Amino acid sequence: MARRLLKELERSYGFDEVAIVPGDVTINPEMTSTQMSIGQYSFEAPVMASAMDGSVSPRFATLMHDMGGLGVLNGEGLYTRYEDPYSVLEEIISMDQGEVTEYLQEVYGQPVQDHLIGERVQEIKKSGSIAAIAFTPQTTKQLSPLAVEAGADIIVVQSTVTTARHMSRSYRGLIFAELIESLDVPVVVGNCVSYNVASELMETGIDAILVGVGPGAACTTREVTGVGVPQVTATLECAAAREDYFQRTGRYVSVITDGGLRTGGDVCKALASGADGVMLGTPFAQAAEAPGRGFNWGMANAHPELPRGTRINVGTKGSLKQLMHGPSSVTNGTQNLVGALRVAMGMCGAYTVRDFHKTEMVVAPAIKTEGKHYQMLG
């Protein structure tokens, strides 16, 4: 009898396995536009800071706005659970690694205080910044109206895996179409990695979709559950859904690659794969202005039996301005992320991010090691 596999596995690709092919025409980097849109809002830098308490505080969100990007505040984090979140932050930062997971479970087990949601939104708004705040699907119906009433401009609904169809015995699931109609602000939803799920989510009327399951440096979902798809393939899948949806409806939904990005090259490959922007957590936790002061931790710590986030020491690499716009003091691509994107777009003759989506890519597992013997020794 002929052998037949139970499953046929498709090959998928991460950032280190692909490369961008230069264009037939090149343009000066200053002629490129890196603009990203979410609903009616536009951002000169296609970069979002992830809703992680070690990365984004209300103050950091205003700094991201000043840099042309968008900082997303965790609506169920320390800032909305504690009147003085900074003393709790200090405890997390200073605690021994062996004790910190249990402490994280404890502090995130305290209830969110409704009035603090509005206060944190107003902290961001008083500087003239666009305020984006994230909630999990379980609390979005209850808490997001409080944020919008306080002036939130964008609501992010974020969980490790999001679908348009969630089955539950205990409650009526979150219906995105109803949510969008009731809030009347742009809604960003994540996270997903496949064409079918992205298509169904776009049909609900969302304004942007987050791509990525488990690639973040502080996320342990892939180790704990084995679930995930490498980011280049995941972005290609969701971008294909976006293009088909746009051709069918004339409505454009932005695709945001979320997690697994460390260098300017990673950002460029995400956008060349079809993303309109990227969401970064740990790279921004490395900013001198980050609330975690060189530490970062995931958003999935509250589950008492299966904590899926960990505190990591990421260090401080430079100012937020250096990380976003330079000047760079290092050669490893971790600073001046927007500048790197402009240079890559220029090399490929792409005036806009939509142009950059048409750039050819190749499978290139040796792209980071070819000819780099002495760099690798260093």
Sequence and secondary structure as in RCSB ss.txt:
>XXXX:A:sequence
MARRLLKELERSYGFDEVAIVPGDVTINPEMTSTQMSIGQYSFEAPVMASAMDGSVSPRFATLMHDMGGLGVLNG
EGLYTRYEDPYSVLEEIISMDQGEVTEYLQEVYGQPVQDHLIGERVQEIKKSGSIAAIAFTPQTTKQLSPLAVEA
GADIIVVQSTVTTARHMSRSYRGLIFAELIESLDVPVVVGNCVSYNVASELMETGIDAILVGVGPGAACTTREVT
GVGVPQVTATLECAAAREDYFQRTGRYVSVITDGGLRTGGDVCKALASGADGVMLGTPFAQAAEAPGRGFNWGMA
NAHPELPRGTRINVGTKGSLKQLMHGPSSVTNGTQNLVGALRVAMGMCGAYTVRDFHKTEMVVAPAIKTEGKHYQ
MLG
>XXXX:A:secstr
     S        GGGEEE   SS   GGG    EEETTEEESS EEE S TTT  HHHHHHHHHTTSEEEEET
TSHHHH SSHHHHHHHHHHS HHHHHHHHHHHTTS   HHHHHHHHHHHHTTT   EEEE HHHHHHHHHHHHHH
T SEEEEE SS  S    SSS    HHHHHHHH S EEEEEE SHHHHHHHHHTT SEEEE SS STTB HHHHH
     HHHHHHHHHHHHHHHHHHHS   EEEEES   SHHHHHHHHHTT SEEEESHHHHTBTT TTTTEE  S 
   SS   B  EE    B HHHHHH     SSS S HHHHHHHHHHHTT SSHHHHTT  EEE TTTTTTT HHH
HH 
